[in-house]
Amino acid sequence: MPRKRITKMFQGKISSYWQKVCRQNLPYHFFIFLMLFSFIPSSATLLPGALSDKYIPIINQDLLGVYVNQEKESNPISRRRFLILLGILFGAIIAGLSYLKQIGIKTINRFRIRSIEQNPAFDPDTWKLTIEGLVNIPLNIGYDELLRLESEEQISDFHCVEGWSVENVKWKGVRLKVLFDKAGLKSEAAFATFHSASGLYSDSLSVKESLEPDVMLAYMMNDEPLPEEQGLPLRLVMPRMFGYKNVKWVNRITLTGIQETGYWERFGYRIDGVSYP
């Protein structure tokens, strides 16, 4: 079932959160799992005897208009029914966790890690950061040379478009101004596109945004080298924009006159990185 059809089915009947989920291009069985997982716990309270109280109060109105509180004994839930319900719930949880693992969502150091690609191999002896496009001096900077450039540290929050945040993340890296000054931007250079090592993922900022005081290319996180899942050896840090703008595994920066559309922006995400899709 196409995701557009799912969205149409629930048009006007679901919250904006679920509309955002529908835009994630997830297969239909993900929605089936979500509905099943949401229904089972609540349905348990609707079964006869599911309530912990032995008696369920019933309010009736007599002929004189006086409300009378009667009590009716409920049928206690059977052990067999309880075990069946518990088994279904457990199966739904396992299926959900298995599916989330399949699509690449996991949690590491308070971060939920989502990636469209495998962690690329990193060899510090051969790795290069390429700066190309509308520059006077194209650059190929090795890892050791990068570490010798003027560096800065900062503590900033990380915000994901999915609605979660991680506060007080410590980053260390190089400001883009250092790299741009080294390459010498041409007058028509207005945007910078950041490419991941695999070539599958990219996103862009304006040169003006790239030069904001808390934007950097980070190679350390919380006083340690970047974990592979966080973009080893280099990732873009743009605190005021959502995480999809913070490209990981950066190995190439292209300066252009027109802004290029990033990976998730081709699926409807906002190019400004601060508005929800």
PyRosetta script that sets phi, psi and omega in degrees:
from pyrosetta import init, pose_from_sequence

init()
pose = pose_from_sequence("MPRKRITKMFQGKISSYWQKVCRQNLPYHFFIFLMLFSFIPSSATLLPGALSDKYIPIINQDLLGVYVNQEKESNPISRRRFLILLGILFGAIIAGLSYLKQIGIKTINRFRIRSIEQNPAFDPDTWKLTIEGLVNIPLNIGYDELLRLESEEQISDFHCVEGWSVENVKWKGVRLKVLFDKAGLKSEAAFATFHSASGLYSDSLSVKESLEPDVMLAYMMNDEPLPEEQGLPLRLVMPRMFGYKNVKWVNRITLTGIQETGYWERFGYRIDGVSYP")
pose.set_psi(1, 119.8)
pose.set_omega(1, -177.4)
pose.set_phi(2, -62.1)
pose.set_psi(2, 147.7)
pose.set_omega(2, -178.8)
pose.set_phi(3, -63.1)
pose.set_psi(3, -30.3)
pose.set_omega(3, 178.6)
pose.set_phi(4, -64.3)
pose.set_psi(4, -36.6)
pose.set_omega(4, 179.6)
pose.set_phi(5, -68.2)
pose.set_psi(5, -38.6)
pose.set_omega(5, 178.0)
pose.set_phi(6, -61.4)
pose.set_psi(6, -45.8)
pose.set_omega(6, 179.5)
pose.set_phi(7, -60.8)
pose.set_psi(7, -41.1)
pose.set_omega(7, -178.8)
pose.set_phi(8, -65.9)
pose.set_psi(8, -39.1)
pose.set_omega(8, -179.8)
pose.set_phi(9, -58.9)
pose.set_psi(9, -37.8)
pose.set_omega(9, -175.0)
pose.set_phi(10, -102.9)
pose.set_psi(10, 12.9)
pose.set_omega(10, -177.3)
pose.set_phi(11, -55.9)
pose.set_psi(11, 125.4)
pose.set_omega(11, 177.4)
pose.set_phi(12, 78.9)
pose.set_psi(12, -1.5)
pose.set_omega(12, -176.4)
pose.set_phi(13, -117.3)
pose.set_psi(13, -5.2)
pose.set_omega(13, -179.2)
pose.set_phi(14, -123.4)
pose.set_psi(14, 160.8)
pose.set_omega(14, -178.0)
pose.set_phi(15, -75.1)
pose.set_psi(15, 168.1)
pose.set_omega(15, 179.0)
pose.set_phi(16, -62.6)
pose.set_psi(16, -28.0)
pose.set_omega(16, 179.0)
pose.set_phi(17, -61.8)
pose.set_psi(17, -46.4)
pose.set_omega(17, -178.4)
pose.set_phi(18, -69.7)
pose.set_psi(18, -30.3)
pose.set_omega(18, 175.0)
pose.set_phi(19, -63.2)
pose.set_psi(19, -36.9)
pose.set_omega(19, 177.4)
pose.set_phi(20, -66.1)
pose.set_psi(20, -40.2)
pose.set_omega(20, 178.9)
pose.set_phi(21, -62.0)
pose.set_psi(21, -39.1)
pose.set_omega(21, -179.2)
pose.set_phi(22, -63.4)
pose.set_psi(22, -25.8)
pose.set_omega(22, -178.5)
pose.set_phi(23, -81.4)
pose.set_psi(23, -3.5)
pose.set_omega(23, -175.1)
pose.set_phi(24, -80.3)
pose.set_psi(24, 1.9)
pose.set_omega(24, 177.6)
pose.set_phi(25, 64.8)
pose.set_psi(25, 32.1)
pose.set_omega(25, -179.8)
pose.set_phi(26, -84.0)
pose.set_psi(26, 148.7)
pose.set_omega(26, 178.6)
pose.set_phi(27, -66.7)
pose.set_psi(27, 159.5)
pose.set_omega(27, -171.3)
pose.set_phi(28, -63.9)
pose.set_psi(28, -30.3)
pose.set_omega(28, -176.7)
pose.set_phi(29, -69.8)
pose.set_psi(29, -16.0)
pose.set_omega(29, 173.5)
pose.set_phi(30, -66.4)
pose.set_psi(30, -39.1)
pose.set_omega(30, 179.1)
pose.set_phi(31, -69.6)
pose.set_psi(31, -37.3)
pose.set_omega(31, 177.9)
pose.set_phi(32, -61.2)
pose.set_psi(32, -43.7)
pose.set_omega(32, 178.4)
pose.set_phi(33, -61.1)
pose.set_psi(33, -44.4)
pose.set_omega(33, -178.5)
pose.set_phi(34, -61.3)
pose.set_psi(34, -43.6)
pose.set_omega(34, -179.9)
pose.set_phi(35, -66.6)
pose.set_psi(35, -40.3)
pose.set_omega(35, 179.0)
pose.set_phi(36, -64.2)
pose.set_psi(36, -45.7)
pose.set_omega(36, -177.8)
pose.set_phi(37, -64.6)
pose.set_psi(37, -35.7)
pose.set_omega(37, -179.6)
pose.set_phi(38, -75.8)
pose.set_psi(38, -30.6)
pose.set_omega(38, -174.3)
pose.set_phi(39, -79.1)
pose.set_psi(39, -38.6)
pose.set_omega(39, -170.7)
pose.set_phi(40, -61.3)
pose.set_psi(40, -50.0)
pose.set_omega(40, -179.0)
pose.set_phi(41, -59.7)
pose.set_psi(41, -41.1)
pose.set_omega(41, -178.4)
pose.set_phi(42, -71.5)
pose.set_psi(42, -34.3)
pose.set_omega(42, -178.2)
pose.set_phi(43, -68.6)
pose.set_psi(43, -24.5)
pose.set_omega(43, -179.6)
pose.set_phi(44, -61.0)
pose.set_psi(44, -33.7)
pose.set_omega(44, -178.9)
pose.set_phi(45, -75.2)
pose.set_psi(45, -12.1)
pose.set_omega(45, -179.0)
pose.set_phi(46, -92.2)
pose.set_psi(46, -12.3)
pose.set_omega(46, -178.9)
pose.set_phi(47, -71.9)
pose.set_psi(47, 145.7)
pose.set_omega(47, 176.9)
pose.set_phi(48, -57.2)
pose.set_psi(48, 129.5)
pose.set_omega(48, 178.4)
pose.set_phi(49, 81.0)
pose.set_psi(49, 2.2)
pose.set_omega(49, -178.4)
pose.set_phi(50, -70.8)
pose.set_psi(50, -24.5)
pose.set_omega(50, 178.7)
pose.set_phi(51, -72.6)
pose.set_psi(51, 148.8)
pose.set_omega(51, -177.0)
pose.set_phi(52, -72.4)
pose.set_psi(52, -26.3)
pose.set_omega(52, 179.6)
pose.set_phi(53, -71.3)
pose.set_psi(53, 144.4)
pose.set_omega(53, -179.7)
pose.set_phi(54, -74.9)
pose.set_psi(54, -29.7)
pose.set_omega(54, -177.7)
pose.set_phi(55, -120.8)
pose.set_psi(55, 144.4)
pose.set_omega(55, 178.7)
pose.set_phi(56, -110.8)
pose.set_psi(56, 117.7)
pose.set_omega(56, -180.0)
pose.set_phi(57, -68.7)
pose.set_psi(57, 139.8)
pose.set_omega(57, 178.0)
pose.set_phi(58, -124.2)
pose.set_psi(58, 132.3)
pose.set_omega(58, -178.7)
pose.set_phi(59, -102.2)
pose.set_psi(59, 121.5)
pose.set_omega(59, 177.2)
pose.set_phi(60, -120.8)
pose.set_psi(60, 160.0)
pose.set_omega(60, 176.9)
pose.set_phi(61, -114.4)
pose.set_psi(61, 123.1)
pose.set_omega(61, 179.3)
pose.set_phi(62, -82.8)
pose.set_psi(62, -178.2)
pose.set_omega(62, -175.2)
pose.set_phi(63, -64.8)
pose.set_psi(63, -25.1)
pose.set_omega(63, -178.4)
pose.set_phi(64, -87.6)
pose.set_psi(64, 2.2)
pose.set_omega(64, 179.5)
pose.set_phi(65, 84.7)
pose.set_psi(65, 10.6)
pose.set_omega(65, -179.8)
pose.set_phi(66, -93.1)
pose.set_psi(66, 132.5)
pose.set_omega(66, 179.2)
pose.set_phi(67, -81.9)
pose.set_psi(67, 128.9)
pose.set_omega(67, -178.2)
pose.set_phi(68, -114.4)
pose.set_psi(68, 131.6)
pose.set_omega(68, 179.1)
pose.set_phi(69, -92.4)
pose.set_psi(69, 106.6)
pose.set_omega(69, 177.1)
pose.set_phi(70, -102.5)
pose.set_psi(70, 168.7)
pose.set_omega(70, 177.9)
pose.set_phi(71, -130.3)
pose.set_psi(71, 138.2)
pose.set_omega(71, 179.4)
pose.set_phi(72, -129.2)
pose.set_psi(72, 129.5)
pose.set_omega(72, -179.0)
pose.set_phi(73, -74.0)
pose.set_psi(73, 130.8)
pose.set_omega(73, 179.4)
pose.set_phi(74, -89.6)
pose.set_psi(74, 160.6)
pose.set_omega(74, 176.7)
pose.set_phi(75, -82.2)
pose.set_psi(75, 119.1)
pose.set_omega(75, 179.9)
pose.set_phi(76, -63.3)
pose.set_psi(76, 143.8)
pose.set_omega(76, 180.0)
pose.set_phi(77, -64.8)
pose.set_psi(77, 135.5)
pose.set_omega(77, -178.2)
pose.set_phi(78, -74.9)
pose.set_psi(78, 155.3)
pose.set_omega(78, 179.3)
pose.set_phi(79, -62.6)
pose.set_psi(79, -38.7)
pose.set_omega(79, -179.0)
pose.set_phi(80, -64.1)
pose.set_psi(80, -44.3)
pose.set_omega(80, -179.8)
pose.set_phi(81, -64.7)
pose.set_psi(81, -39.2)
pose.set_omega(81, 179.5)
pose.set_phi(82, -63.4)
pose.set_psi(82, -43.7)
pose.set_omega(82, -179.3)
pose.set_phi(83, -66.4)
pose.set_psi(83, -37.3)
pose.set_omega(83, 177.5)
pose.set_phi(84, -63.3)
pose.set_psi(84, -46.6)
pose.set_omega(84, 179.6)
pose.set_phi(85, -61.3)
pose.set_psi(85, -43.7)
pose.set_omega(85, 179.5)
pose.set_phi(86, -62.7)
pose.set_psi(86, -39.5)
pose.set_omega(86, 179.0)
pose.set_phi(87, -64.9)
pose.set_psi(87, -40.4)
pose.set_omega(87, 178.3)
pose.set_phi(88, -64.5)
pose.set_psi(88, -43.6)
pose.set_omega(88, 180.0)
pose.set_phi(89, -63.0)
pose.set_psi(89, -44.0)
pose.set_omega(89, 179.6)
pose.set_phi(90, -63.0)
pose.set_psi(90, -41.2)
pose.set_omega(90, 178.5)
pose.set_phi(91, -63.2)
pose.set_psi(91, -38.6)
pose.set_omega(91, 178.8)
pose.set_phi(92, -64.7)
pose.set_psi(92, -40.8)
pose.set_omega(92, 179.4)
pose.set_phi(93, -63.9)
pose.set_psi(93, -46.8)
pose.set_omega(93, -179.4)
pose.set_phi(94, -62.3)
pose.set_psi(94, -43.4)
pose.set_omega(94, 179.3)
pose.set_phi(95, -61.8)
pose.set_psi(95, -40.7)
pose.set_omega(95, -179.6)
pose.set_phi(96, -65.8)
pose.set_psi(96, -46.1)
pose.set_omega(96, 179.3)
pose.set_phi(97, -63.2)
pose.set_psi(97, -39.5)
pose.set_omega(97, 178.4)
pose.set_phi(98, -63.0)
pose.set_psi(98, -41.2)
pose.set_omega(98, -179.2)
pose.set_phi(99, -68.9)
pose.set_psi(99, -41.3)
pose.set_omega(99, 178.2)
pose.set_phi(100, -60.5)
pose.set_psi(100, -38.5)
pose.set_omega(100, 177.2)
pose.set_phi(101, -64.4)
pose.set_psi(101, -38.2)
pose.set_omega(101, -178.3)
pose.set_phi(102, -63.0)
pose.set_psi(102, -39.4)
pose.set_omega(102, -177.2)
pose.set_phi(103, -88.7)
pose.set_psi(103, 2.9)
pose.set_omega(103, 169.3)
pose.set_phi(104, 91.8)
pose.set_psi(104, 28.5)
pose.set_omega(104, 176.3)
pose.set_phi(105, -107.2)
pose.set_psi(105, 128.2)
pose.set_omega(105, 175.0)
pose.set_phi(106, -152.9)
pose.set_psi(106, 173.8)
pose.set_omega(106, -177.8)
pose.set_phi(107, -117.7)
pose.set_psi(107, 131.9)
pose.set_omega(107, 177.5)
pose.set_phi(108, -140.8)
pose.set_psi(108, 123.1)
pose.set_omega(108, 177.6)
pose.set_phi(109, 48.6)
pose.set_psi(109, 48.3)
pose.set_omega(109, 178.0)
pose.set_phi(110, 75.9)
pose.set_psi(110, -9.6)
pose.set_omega(110, 177.3)
pose.set_phi(111, -91.9)
pose.set_psi(111, 139.1)
pose.set_omega(111, 166.2)
pose.set_phi(112, -88.5)
pose.set_psi(112, 122.2)
pose.set_omega(112, -175.5)
pose.set_phi(113, -96.8)
pose.set_psi(113, 119.9)
pose.set_omega(113, 175.7)
pose.set_phi(114, -127.7)
pose.set_psi(114, 129.8)
pose.set_omega(114, -176.9)
pose.set_phi(115, -143.9)
pose.set_psi(115, 146.6)
pose.set_omega(115, 177.0)
pose.set_phi(116, -95.0)
pose.set_psi(116, -0.3)
pose.set_omega(116, -174.1)
pose.set_phi(117, -144.0)
pose.set_psi(117, 161.9)
pose.set_omega(117, 175.5)
pose.set_phi(118, -73.3)
pose.set_psi(118, 153.5)
pose.set_omega(118, 176.3)
pose.set_phi(119, -62.0)
pose.set_psi(119, 120.8)
pose.set_omega(119, -178.7)
pose.set_phi(120, -71.1)
pose.set_psi(120, 151.0)
pose.set_omega(120, 177.4)
pose.set_phi(121, -67.3)
pose.set_psi(121, 144.5)
pose.set_omega(121, -179.8)
pose.set_phi(122, -128.3)
pose.set_psi(122, 122.0)
pose.set_omega(122, 174.7)
pose.set_phi(123, -119.9)
pose.set_psi(123, 109.6)
pose.set_omega(123, -176.7)
pose.set_phi(124, -61.0)
pose.set_psi(124, -20.5)
pose.set_omega(124, -179.1)
pose.set_phi(125, -79.3)
pose.set_psi(125, -24.8)
pose.set_omega(125, -176.5)
pose.set_phi(126, -115.5)
pose.set_psi(126, -13.3)
pose.set_omega(126, -176.3)
pose.set_phi(127, -64.6)
pose.set_psi(127, 141.8)
pose.set_omega(127, 177.7)
pose.set_phi(128, -136.8)
pose.set_psi(128, 145.1)
pose.set_omega(128, 168.4)
pose.set_phi(129, -102.9)
pose.set_psi(129, 116.5)
pose.set_omega(129, -178.6)
pose.set_phi(130, -97.7)
pose.set_psi(130, 131.5)
pose.set_omega(130, 173.3)
pose.set_phi(131, -119.9)
pose.set_psi(131, 118.6)
pose.set_omega(131, -169.0)
pose.set_phi(132, -140.6)
pose.set_psi(132, -176.7)
pose.set_omega(132, 178.0)
pose.set_phi(133, 93.3)
pose.set_psi(133, -132.7)
pose.set_omega(133, -175.6)
pose.set_phi(134, -82.1)
pose.set_psi(134, 65.9)
pose.set_omega(134, 177.9)
pose.set_phi(135, -129.4)
pose.set_psi(135, 155.5)
pose.set_omega(135, 178.6)
pose.set_phi(136, -79.3)
pose.set_psi(136, -32.6)
pose.set_omega(136, -178.4)
pose.set_phi(137, -130.0)
pose.set_psi(137, 97.1)
pose.set_omega(137, 175.3)
pose.set_phi(138, -58.5)
pose.set_psi(138, 139.8)
pose.set_omega(138, -174.7)
pose.set_phi(139, -121.4)
pose.set_psi(139, 147.3)
pose.set_omega(139, 167.9)
pose.set_phi(140, -131.1)
pose.set_psi(140, 100.6)
pose.set_omega(140, -172.2)
pose.set_phi(141, -101.9)
pose.set_psi(141, 122.6)
pose.set_omega(141, 177.2)
pose.set_phi(142, -73.8)
pose.set_psi(142, 166.4)
pose.set_omega(142, -176.2)
pose.set_phi(143, -64.1)
pose.set_psi(143, -45.1)
pose.set_omega(143, 179.6)
pose.set_phi(144, -62.9)
pose.set_psi(144, -39.1)
pose.set_omega(144, 178.1)
pose.set_phi(145, -65.5)
pose.set_psi(145, -39.2)
pose.set_omega(145, 178.2)
pose.set_phi(146, -59.8)
pose.set_psi(146, -43.1)
pose.set_omega(146, -178.7)
pose.set_phi(147, -67.1)
pose.set_psi(147, -21.3)
pose.set_omega(147, 179.7)
pose.set_phi(148, -87.0)
pose.set_psi(148, -11.1)
pose.set_omega(148, 178.9)
pose.set_phi(149, -70.8)
pose.set_psi(149, 159.2)
pose.set_omega(149, 177.7)
pose.set_phi(150, -54.5)
pose.set_psi(150, 128.3)
pose.set_omega(150, -175.8)
pose.set_phi(151, -123.2)
pose.set_psi(151, 161.6)
pose.set_omega(151, 177.0)
pose.set_phi(152, -141.4)
pose.set_psi(152, 159.1)
pose.set_omega(152, 175.6)
pose.set_phi(153, -117.7)
pose.set_psi(153, 151.1)
pose.set_omega(153, 176.5)
pose.set_phi(154, -154.5)
pose.set_psi(154, 157.1)
pose.set_omega(154, 173.5)
pose.set_phi(155, -117.8)
pose.set_psi(155, 123.7)
pose.set_omega(155, -177.5)
pose.set_phi(156, -147.1)
pose.set_psi(156, 165.2)
pose.set_omega(156, 178.9)
pose.set_phi(157, -92.5)
pose.set_psi(157, 152.2)
pose.set_omega(157, 178.6)
pose.set_phi(158, -114.9)
pose.set_psi(158, 128.9)
pose.set_omega(158, -177.1)
pose.set_phi(159, -121.6)
pose.set_psi(159, 131.4)
pose.set_omega(159, 178.6)
pose.set_phi(160, -104.3)
pose.set_psi(160, 145.8)
pose.set_omega(160, 178.9)
pose.set_phi(161, -65.1)
pose.set_psi(161, -17.9)
pose.set_omega(161, 178.7)
pose.set_phi(162, -74.9)
pose.set_psi(162, -8.4)
pose.set_omega(162, 174.0)
pose.set_phi(163, 108.9)
pose.set_psi(163, 4.2)
pose.set_omega(163, 178.6)
pose.set_phi(164, -113.8)
pose.set_psi(164, 159.0)
pose.set_omega(164, -178.5)
pose.set_phi(165, -139.1)
pose.set_psi(165, 156.5)
pose.set_omega(165, 171.5)
pose.set_phi(166, -124.2)
pose.set_psi(166, 123.0)
pose.set_omega(166, -175.8)
pose.set_phi(167, -92.4)
pose.set_psi(167, 153.9)
pose.set_omega(167, 169.9)
pose.set_phi(168, 56.1)
pose.set_psi(168, 52.4)
pose.set_omega(168, 174.3)
pose.set_phi(169, -87.4)
pose.set_psi(169, 130.7)
pose.set_omega(169, -179.7)
pose.set_phi(170, -95.7)
pose.set_psi(170, 125.4)
pose.set_omega(170, -179.7)
pose.set_phi(171, -120.1)
pose.set_psi(171, 149.9)
pose.set_omega(171, 170.8)
pose.set_phi(172, -134.8)
pose.set_psi(172, 135.0)
pose.set_omega(172, -179.3)
pose.set_phi(173, -178.7)
pose.set_psi(173, -157.2)
pose.set_omega(173, -174.2)
pose.set_phi(174, -113.5)
pose.set_psi(174, 132.3)
pose.set_omega(174, 174.1)
pose.set_phi(175, -70.0)
pose.set_psi(175, 145.6)
pose.set_omega(175, -179.0)
pose.set_phi(176, -66.0)
pose.set_psi(176, -25.4)
pose.set_omega(176, 177.3)
pose.set_phi(177, -59.4)
pose.set_psi(177, -37.7)
pose.set_omega(177, 179.0)
pose.set_phi(178, -61.1)
pose.set_psi(178, -44.6)
pose.set_omega(178, -178.4)
pose.set_phi(179, -72.1)
pose.set_psi(179, -41.2)
pose.set_omega(179, -179.8)
pose.set_phi(180, -65.4)
pose.set_psi(180, -39.2)
pose.set_omega(180, 177.7)
pose.set_phi(181, -64.8)
pose.set_psi(181, -36.1)
pose.set_omega(181, -179.3)
pose.set_phi(182, -68.4)
pose.set_psi(182, -37.3)
pose.set_omega(182, -179.3)
pose.set_phi(183, -83.9)
pose.set_psi(183, -28.6)
pose.set_omega(183, -177.6)
pose.set_phi(184, 73.4)
pose.set_psi(184, 94.5)
pose.set_omega(184, -177.7)
pose.set_phi(185, -75.1)
pose.set_psi(185, 139.4)
pose.set_omega(185, 173.6)
pose.set_phi(186, -74.1)
pose.set_psi(186, 158.6)
pose.set_omega(186, -174.1)
pose.set_phi(187, -61.6)
pose.set_psi(187, -29.6)
pose.set_omega(187, -178.0)
pose.set_phi(188, -85.8)
pose.set_psi(188, -3.1)
pose.set_omega(188, 178.6)
pose.set_phi(189, -71.9)
pose.set_psi(189, 115.8)
pose.set_omega(189, -176.6)
pose.set_phi(190, -121.3)
pose.set_psi(190, -18.4)
pose.set_omega(190, -176.4)
pose.set_phi(191, -138.3)
pose.set_psi(191, 154.0)
pose.set_omega(191, 177.3)
pose.set_phi(192, -125.4)
pose.set_psi(192, 127.0)
pose.set_omega(192, 176.8)
pose.set_phi(193, -105.1)
pose.set_psi(193, 129.4)
pose.set_omega(193, -177.6)
pose.set_phi(194, -105.4)
pose.set_psi(194, 122.5)
pose.set_omega(194, -175.3)
pose.set_phi(195, -107.9)
pose.set_psi(195, 139.5)
pose.set_omega(195, 173.4)
pose.set_phi(196, -81.0)
pose.set_psi(196, 163.4)
pose.set_omega(196, -173.9)
pose.set_phi(197, -61.9)
pose.set_psi(197, -31.5)
pose.set_omega(197, -178.1)
pose.set_phi(198, -75.8)
pose.set_psi(198, -19.7)
pose.set_omega(198, -176.4)
pose.set_phi(199, 85.6)
pose.set_psi(199, -5.7)
pose.set_omega(199, -179.0)
pose.set_phi(200, -80.6)
pose.set_psi(200, -35.6)
pose.set_omega(200, -171.9)
pose.set_phi(201, -112.6)
pose.set_psi(201, 139.8)
pose.set_omega(201, 175.1)
pose.set_phi(202, -157.2)
pose.set_psi(202, 160.2)
pose.set_omega(202, 171.2)
pose.set_phi(203, -157.6)
pose.set_psi(203, 167.9)
pose.set_omega(203, -171.4)
pose.set_phi(204, -135.7)
pose.set_psi(204, 155.6)
pose.set_omega(204, 172.5)
pose.set_phi(205, -131.1)
pose.set_psi(205, 158.2)
pose.set_omega(205, 169.1)
pose.set_phi(206, -73.4)
pose.set_psi(206, 159.2)
pose.set_omega(206, 177.1)
pose.set_phi(207, -59.7)
pose.set_psi(207, -38.7)
pose.set_omega(207, 179.1)
pose.set_phi(208, -60.7)
pose.set_psi(208, -44.1)
pose.set_omega(208, 177.8)
pose.set_phi(209, -65.2)
pose.set_psi(209, -38.8)
pose.set_omega(209, -179.3)
pose.set_phi(210, -62.2)
pose.set_psi(210, -26.5)
pose.set_omega(210, -176.4)
pose.set_phi(211, -95.0)
pose.set_psi(211, 6.8)
pose.set_omega(211, 175.4)
pose.set_phi(212, -61.9)
pose.set_psi(212, 148.5)
pose.set_omega(212, -168.2)
pose.set_phi(213, -64.4)
pose.set_psi(213, -19.6)
pose.set_omega(213, -180.0)
pose.set_phi(214, -109.4)
pose.set_psi(214, 16.5)
pose.set_omega(214, 176.4)
pose.set_phi(215, -95.3)
pose.set_psi(215, 133.8)
pose.set_omega(215, -179.8)
pose.set_phi(216, -153.6)
pose.set_psi(216, 166.7)
pose.set_omega(216, 165.3)
pose.set_phi(217, -100.5)
pose.set_psi(217, 111.9)
pose.set_omega(217, -172.7)
pose.set_phi(218, -98.1)
pose.set_psi(218, 140.4)
pose.set_omega(218, 173.4)
pose.set_phi(219, -120.6)
pose.set_psi(219, -1.7)
pose.set_omega(219, 174.5)
pose.set_phi(220, -133.5)
pose.set_psi(220, 147.9)
pose.set_omega(220, 179.7)
pose.set_phi(221, -139.1)
pose.set_psi(221, 123.8)
pose.set_omega(221, -179.1)
pose.set_phi(222, 52.6)
pose.set_psi(222, 46.5)
pose.set_omega(222, 175.0)
pose.set_phi(223, 67.8)
pose.set_psi(223, 17.6)
pose.set_omega(223, 176.5)
pose.set_phi(224, -134.1)
pose.set_psi(224, 155.7)
pose.set_omega(224, 174.8)
pose.set_phi(225, -55.6)
pose.set_psi(225, 147.4)
pose.set_omega(225, 179.9)
pose.set_phi(226, -51.4)
pose.set_psi(226, 131.4)
pose.set_omega(226, 170.1)
pose.set_phi(227, -63.3)
pose.set_psi(227, 156.2)
pose.set_omega(227, 178.6)
pose.set_phi(228, -55.3)
pose.set_psi(228, -43.0)
pose.set_omega(228, -177.1)
pose.set_phi(229, -67.4)
pose.set_psi(229, -18.3)
pose.set_omega(229, -179.3)
pose.set_phi(230, -99.2)
pose.set_psi(230, 4.7)
pose.set_omega(230, 171.7)
pose.set_phi(231, 114.4)
pose.set_psi(231, 15.6)
pose.set_omega(231, 178.5)
pose.set_phi(232, -44.6)
pose.set_psi(232, 127.5)
pose.set_omega(232, 10.0)
pose.set_phi(233, -98.3)
pose.set_psi(233, -7.1)
pose.set_omega(233, -170.6)
pose.set_phi(234, -150.0)
pose.set_psi(234, 134.8)
pose.set_omega(234, 176.6)
pose.set_phi(235, -139.8)
pose.set_psi(235, 152.5)
pose.set_omega(235, 176.0)
pose.set_phi(236, -79.5)
pose.set_psi(236, 136.2)
pose.set_omega(236, 175.4)
pose.set_phi(237, -119.8)
pose.set_psi(237, 115.0)
pose.set_omega(237, 178.4)
pose.set_phi(238, -132.2)
pose.set_psi(238, 86.7)
pose.set_omega(238, -167.9)
pose.set_phi(239, -58.7)
pose.set_psi(239, -34.2)
pose.set_omega(239, -173.8)
pose.set_phi(240, -82.7)
pose.set_psi(240, -3.5)
pose.set_omega(240, 178.2)
pose.set_phi(241, -111.7)
pose.set_psi(241, 157.3)
pose.set_omega(241, -179.8)
pose.set_phi(242, -63.0)
pose.set_psi(242, 160.9)
pose.set_omega(242, -173.2)
pose.set_phi(243, -58.1)
pose.set_psi(243, -28.9)
pose.set_omega(243, -177.9)
pose.set_phi(244, -66.4)
pose.set_psi(244, -16.3)
pose.set_omega(244, 175.4)
pose.set_phi(245, -84.8)
pose.set_psi(245, -14.6)
pose.set_omega(245, -176.7)
pose.set_phi(246, -90.2)
pose.set_psi(246, 76.8)
pose.set_omega(246, -171.3)
pose.set_phi(247, -61.1)
pose.set_psi(247, 135.3)
pose.set_omega(247, 177.3)
pose.set_phi(248, -99.5)
pose.set_psi(248, 162.1)
pose.set_omega(248, 177.0)
pose.set_phi(249, 56.6)
pose.set_psi(249, 39.4)
pose.set_omega(249, -176.9)
pose.set_phi(250, -65.6)
pose.set_psi(250, 128.6)
pose.set_omega(250, 174.0)
pose.set_phi(251, -134.8)
pose.set_psi(251, 1.5)
pose.set_omega(251, 179.9)
pose.set_phi(252, -153.6)
pose.set_psi(252, 135.9)
pose.set_omega(252, 175.4)
pose.set_phi(253, -125.0)
pose.set_psi(253, 125.7)
pose.set_omega(253, -179.6)
pose.set_phi(254, -114.5)
pose.set_psi(254, 123.5)
pose.set_omega(254, 177.1)
pose.set_phi(255, -90.1)
pose.set_psi(255, 129.8)
pose.set_omega(255, -175.4)
pose.set_phi(256, -134.9)
pose.set_psi(256, 168.0)
pose.set_omega(256, 176.3)
pose.set_phi(257, -92.0)
pose.set_psi(257, -20.0)
pose.set_omega(257, 179.8)
pose.set_phi(258, -123.1)
pose.set_psi(258, 139.7)
pose.set_omega(258, -177.7)
pose.set_phi(259, -71.3)
pose.set_psi(259, 131.2)
pose.set_omega(259, 178.3)
pose.set_phi(260, -89.1)
pose.set_psi(260, 146.2)
pose.set_omega(260, -179.4)
pose.set_phi(261, -79.5)
pose.set_psi(261, 131.2)
pose.set_omega(261, 179.8)
pose.set_phi(262, -79.9)
pose.set_psi(262, 174.1)
pose.set_omega(262, -175.2)
pose.set_phi(263, -57.5)
pose.set_psi(263, -58.4)
pose.set_omega(263, -176.2)
pose.set_phi(264, -71.3)
pose.set_psi(264, -23.4)
pose.set_omega(264, 178.6)
pose.set_phi(265, -68.0)
pose.set_psi(265, -22.9)
pose.set_omega(265, 175.0)
pose.set_phi(266, -71.8)
pose.set_psi(266, -13.1)
pose.set_omega(266, 177.5)
pose.set_phi(267, -106.9)
pose.set_psi(267, 15.0)
pose.set_omega(267, 173.9)
pose.set_phi(268, 106.2)
pose.set_psi(268, -3.7)
pose.set_omega(268, 176.9)
pose.set_phi(269, -69.2)
pose.set_psi(269, 153.4)
pose.set_omega(269, -176.5)
pose.set_phi(270, -79.1)
pose.set_psi(270, 136.8)
pose.set_omega(270, -177.1)
pose.set_phi(271, -72.8)
pose.set_psi(271, -19.1)
pose.set_omega(271, 179.9)
pose.set_phi(272, -76.3)
pose.set_psi(272, -17.2)
pose.set_omega(272, 175.1)
pose.set_phi(273, 72.6)
pose.set_psi(273, 5.6)
pose.set_omega(273, -179.1)
pose.set_phi(274, -123.8)
pose.set_psi(274, -6.9)
pose.set_omega(274, 179.2)
pose.set_phi(275, -110.6)
pose.set_psi(275, 144.2)
pose.set_omega(275, 177.9)
pose.set_phi(276, -69.8)
pose.set_psi(276, 147.7)
pose.set_omega(276, 179.1)
pose.set_phi(277, -57.7)
pose.dump_pdb("model.pdb")
